Amino acid sequence: MKILVTGGAGFIGSAVVRLAVARGHEVVNLDALTYAANPANVAPVADSPLYRFEHADIRDRAALDRIFAEHAPDAVMHLAAESHVDRSIDGPAAFMETNVTGTFHLLEAARSYWLAKGRPDTFRFHHVSTDEVFGSLGETGLFTEETAYDPRSPYSASKAASDHLVRAWAETYGLPVVLSNCSNNYGPYHFPEKLIPVVILNALHGQPIPVYGEGRNVRDWLYVEDHADALLTVLQDGALGRSYNIGGNNERANIDLVRDLCAILDRLRPDAAPHGDLITFVADRPGHDLRYAIDASRIRDELGWQPSVTLQEGLERTVRWYLENEDWWRPLLSRDGVGTRLGVGS
Ligand SMILES: NC(=O)c1ccc[n+]([C@@H]2O[C@H](COP(=O)([O-])OP(=O)(O)OC[C@H]3O[C@@H](n4cnc5c(N)ncnc54)[C@H](O)[C@@H]3O)[C@@H](O)[C@H]2O)c1
């Protein structure tokens, strides 16, 4: 299959690109190379004859039309997005432009390509989204595919809007779509502004490890390579028009997750004092959702997918990867905003 992956130079997109190429798919990676992108993320496949890169922006309709015509993909996996909640609080405009308007242009370009091809029902537009569209849970309960949308940050509102657009294009124009909503990802190549790499790198540098509020916010963590595998499963076997929640069954309060990471570092890279001594509670994120947790029974029961990596195993692999790949993360520390507190609100 030839897959057009948008955002393939980012964290999850690059995991999809690496896995798809490893499985023998042709991949065209369309990416605008924003601050969050890194060509090194796809270095393992860059020389493969199955891999092509297109430096383009999903808001650029002319570029999208050219890319569809030139590469004639069998499917689109749409991951390009502004993805950092804290940045969406400081500057929501980019989130509306890329996540909403960009998705609109991509849908229109895909529709016009699909119409020109004679509306093949084998074509797929896979929209990759987040569980954050469902809002915040209390102490109990899980998000299912039927949970009402209740986004509460500019980021999640923009992703919810994009999900609605994709469903509307399926209903109105018959575009063959599938959707997925996933919980928090972690793993290798994670940009160093997100929680897990921040913890690892601050601990390595002996710097304070910031934990928002009291660290009681709960997230359901999924190893990124498991997510990439789930996404290819949804693309290939998902029912038309259906959405799938993807999660790792790994709920953890932020403070416990941070302590887990510190304990792994104490073992792999011991310092004079325990790394946990660096934990520092800082002002909470405005509108910080308390708890996300996914009911992933649909993808398990209908498509036979389950995560393969436990949280403890995934965290250990991730810490080892950061210890062994300083050449990857060191240059990213000087990128705009990295290492500074974002999203405090006004
Ligand atoms: N990270 C998570 O935990 C998580 C969880 C669930 C869903 N998602 C979704 O998965 C997708 C990928 O997330 P990620 O964490 O890999 O993001 P990321 O920020 O690491 O990567 C996003 C990529 O999109 C590219 N991009 C941004 N704007 C673009 C534009 N206008 N045109 C073309 N390319 C553009 C960037 O250059 C970057 O390579 C997003 O849609 C996100 O909403 C992420």
The ligand as a Gaussian input file, in Angstrom:
#p B3LYP/6-31G(d) Opt

LIG

0 1
 N        1.378000      12.966000      21.551000
 C        0.319000      12.354000      22.041000
 O        0.362000      11.857000      23.169000
 C       -0.934000      12.205000      21.196000
 C       -1.966000      11.402000      21.673000
 C       -3.097000      11.208000      20.884000
 C       -3.175000      11.807000      19.636000
 N       -2.163000      12.594000      19.206000
 C       -2.286000      13.188000      17.862000
 O       -1.324000      12.540000      17.049000
 C       -0.809000      13.444000      16.077000
 C        0.692000      13.518000      16.170000
 O        1.066000      13.954000      17.474000
 P        2.594000      14.125000      17.874000
 O        2.680000      14.083000      19.336000
 O        3.422000      13.211000      17.060000
 O        2.847000      15.625000      17.373000
 P        4.229000      16.364000      17.061000
 O        4.002000      17.783000      17.502000
 O        5.387000      15.620000      17.589000
 O        4.335000      16.318000      15.465000
 C        3.485000      17.050000      14.632000
 C        4.101000      17.080000      13.247000
 O        3.170000      17.784000      12.384000
 C        3.925000      18.693000      11.595000
 N        3.061000      19.831000      11.265000
 C        2.565000      20.768000      12.123000
 N        1.854000      21.679000      11.453000
 C        1.881000      21.301000      10.157000
 C        1.299000      21.836000       8.975000
 N        0.562000      22.974000       9.010000
 N        1.502000      21.186000       7.805000
 C        2.251000      20.049000       7.759000
 N        2.850000      19.530000       8.845000
 C        2.659000      20.131000      10.027000
 C        5.090000      19.113000      12.470000
 O        6.164000      19.630000      11.687000
 C        5.428000      17.815000      13.178000
 O        6.372000      17.050000      12.444000
 C       -1.507000      14.776000      16.341000
 O       -2.585000      14.894000      15.451000
 C       -1.990000      14.666000      17.769000
 O       -3.147000      15.442000      17.976000
 C       -1.040000      12.806000      19.950000

